[in-house]
C-alpha cells in the first residue's frame, strides 16, 4: 500500500510537469517519525503555499522554476528553510525539530552538527524561542531553566558564573584569575563574566555543557561552557519585532531584520533594549533604585559564494546605565571583637538608625550613589571552508569592556566609605583555527590552535575613600586620638593595577568507533600561559600631620603598597570518553578528564601582616582537576527523553576568593585551598504526550566540600579571633545540595485568531533551590535560605504573524536572597542581593 502511494505521488508530480503545472509532494514529520499535522509550507517570495494534512502529507502547486526556498513552519517546532535547486524526483521527507527544552535537537557542542541525545557529553539546550517566551533574556534568568548553573552578581563586574559549583570564584571579583566556565558567542570567547549580565541579542539557541571541555574549545574550561549561537543572516527576507510591557515601568523591545544584499551576500541587523524602574526605595534621595537600562546592537554580514565557503563578519555593542545594583541591609553577626567594635554599638555611638531592619521592605538610605555603567562590544570574522573530509574554521576576534562603577560598601546612610570605585578598561584579542571532520565512517576528529591575549588597566584609578564616620568603623583601640577632627575625612587610596596575559593552546579530540556500538573519544590539550601584574597603591587626603601616633592610625586604615609579578606556566591535560550504544535509543558514556585552571595573580592588593604586604600571596597556583563521569541518555518512547549523569570532581589548589577585615583589600584577595571535592547526580527529561502537551524538567544534587583548607580566613562572626582558620570539611560557597526546574506547555489544535492560524497556549515553569553558603568560609549567618519560584504565560502563538501573550514571573511574590555579603571591614553587618519581586506584563510579537 505504501509503495502504491509513493508511486502515485511520483506519477502525479510528472503529470503536472508535463502539463506546465509543477507540484511538490511529500510528508512533514517530527524527529521521532510521527507526522506533523497542519504544518504550513510557503515558497518564499511568492503566494504559493499549502497546509499539510493530518497525516503530515502535502501537495504544493508552484508556478516558479527552481531555484527557490521552501519555508516550513509549525507551532511548537523550529522553523525550517529548504533550498530547492532542481525538481526532486521523489517525494520530499521533511523533518521538523521540536522547539522546546531538552528536546531531540541539533547541537554544535563538539564542533559539528549532531543530535543532542547522541552526544556523549551532558548538555542542556535552551532554544531562543523558549528563552524569549520564559523571559530569560540574560544568563541570570536562564539559570532557572538549568539547575546545574549558578550565577551571582552584586554588580556586573562582581559576577560569578559556575556550573556544578565550580567556575568563577565566589565573592567580589579579582581580575587576576581566569573564569572556569567558558562563555562563547558564535565561537568567540568572552573573558569578562560581566558579559553574562547583558541581554541576549537575537539568540538561536544556548547550549550549556557541564564538566571540563578543554579538548573541544579554544580557551580552557574546567567546569563547563556556555555555547551561544545567534541567528545568522538569511538569503530570504525576514523580520521579527517584539514589544513587552510590564509593571515597575518595564519596557522591552527587540527587533531583527535579515535578507539578501546579492546572490552571495546576506545581512542581519538586531536590536534589544530593556528598561525598568527601580525596585528599591532610597529614602535619602527620594527615588527608586536598582532599575534596568540596557541597549544592545548586533550586525552580521554573510558572504557565501558556494556551499564550500562561508565568511561571517559580525560586530556588536551593548551599553548598560542602571541606577542600581544596590544591596540592602540584611542583618548583623556578633563578632569576637571588643564591645565597642560591634556594629550595634558603632551606630548607637554615631546616633544612627537604619531605615528598616527587614530587607524585604526594599528600603535603603545610602548616601553614595550606586552606578554600574558598562560598555561591551567587539568585532569578529568567522571563516568556514571545506578542506578534505571536514571543515576548517578560523575565528578572529577583538573585544573591549569599559567599566564605570560607584558603590556604597558600608550599606548604610552613614559616611563610612564615601567612595568605592574601580573603573577599568579591558581589551582582548583571540585567534582560533580548528578543523573538524570525518576521515571515515569510524573515525572523526577535532584539531585546533588557539591564541588569546588581554590587557586590563585602571581607568584612570581605583579609588577607596573614607568618610566622616569611618573612624568609628575602623577604631581598634579606645585611644581618644581616633576622634581627632578630620583625621580620616577624605583619606583614601588610589590603586593602579595593570594586567597583561597571553594564552596559547593546541587541542585535539578523536572519535573512533571500535564497533558500531562502541566508541572511544580520547582528547589532549597543551596550554601555555604568561601573565604579568604591576600593582601600585598610594594614599591621599585626610588630616595632614607629623604626629607619629596619628600617622600610625592612618596607616592602620590605609597604606601604600606596590608589587610586581610575572609568571609563565605550561600544562598538559586530556580526557578519555568511552561511549556505548546499548540499544537503538539508549546511549551510555563514561569520562575521565584531567584539567586545570591557569595560574592566577592577585590584582586587588594584598593583606598586611605586621605592617607589611604578604607578598607570598601575589601568585596563586593553578588548579588541578580530576573529573570522573558516567551518564546514560535514553529515549524510552518516541516522545520521551530521559538522561542521568553521576560525577565526581577533585580539585587541588582550588583558587578561592576570600574576604578579610583589612579595609585596604576591601575586594578580598585570592588564596589556594589545598583540595576541594564536588560530586553529584543530575537528571533531566522531557515528555511530549501529543502535539499539544509537553513537560520538561531537570534535577541536580550537588555536594561540594573543602576536603582541606587549613589556612582560610575566619567567617564574619569570628572576626577579631585568630587570623586564619582550618575550615576543612566545610561547604563550598554558592552550592545548593538540591536544585530543580520543572515546566510544561499545553496548547490547542490549530485555531484562528486575528485572521491568522496558530495555537492558544498555557506555559508554566518553576525553579527550586535549597539553602546554600554565601561566604567562602562557612558562616552560620551568611546562609541563603531555600526558595521556590513559579513563572507562567498564556496567550496565542502564530506560525507567522502576530503572537500575543500575558506573562508573570515570581507569581507568588516570594521574598528571597540571591546572595549575602559582609560589609567592608567586617564590622559585623551584612547585606543582601534581593531577588526580583512579582513582575507581570504582556508581550506582542510579529514575524514575517
Secondary structure, 3 states (H helix, E strand, C coil): CHHHHHHHHHHHHHHHHHCCCEEEEEEEEECCCCECCCCEEEECCCCCEEECCCCCEEEEEECCCCCEEEEEECCCECCEEEEECCCCCCCEEEEECECCCCCCCEECCCCCCEEHHHCCCCEEEEEHHHHHHCCCCCHHHHCCCCCCEEEEECCCCCEEEEECCEECCCCCCCCCCCCCEEEEECCEECCCHHHHHCCCCCEEEEEEEECCCCCCCCCCCCCEEEEEEECCCCCCCEEEEEEEEECCCEEEEEEEEEEECCCCEEEEEEEEEEEECCCEEECCCCEEECCEEEEEEEEEEEEEEECCEEEEEEEEEEEECCCCCCCEEEEECCCCCCHHHCHHHHHHHCCCCCCCCCHHHCEECCCCCCEEEEEEEEEEEEEEEEECCEEEEEEEEEEEEEEEEECCCCCCCCCCEEEEEEEEEEEEEEEEEEEEEECCCCEEEEEEEEEEEEEEEEEEEEEEEECCCHHHHHCCCCCHHHHCCCCCCCCEEEECCEEEEEEEEEEEEEEEECCCCEEEEEEEEEEEEEEEEEEEEEEECCCCCCCHHHHHHHHHHCCCEEEEEEEEEEEEEEEEEEEEEEECCEEEEEEEEEEEECCEECCCCCCEECCEECHHHCEECCEEEEEEEEEEEECCCCCEEEEEEEEEEEEEEEEEEECCCCHHHCCCEEEEEEEEEEEEEEEEEEEECCCCEEEEEEEEEEEEEEEECCCEECCHHHCCCCCEECCCCCECCCCCCEEEEEEEEEECCCEEECCEEEEEEEEEEEEEECCEECCCCCCCCCEECCEEEEEEEEEEEECCEEEEEEEEECCCCCCCEEEEEECCCCCCEEEEEECCCCEEEEEEEEEC
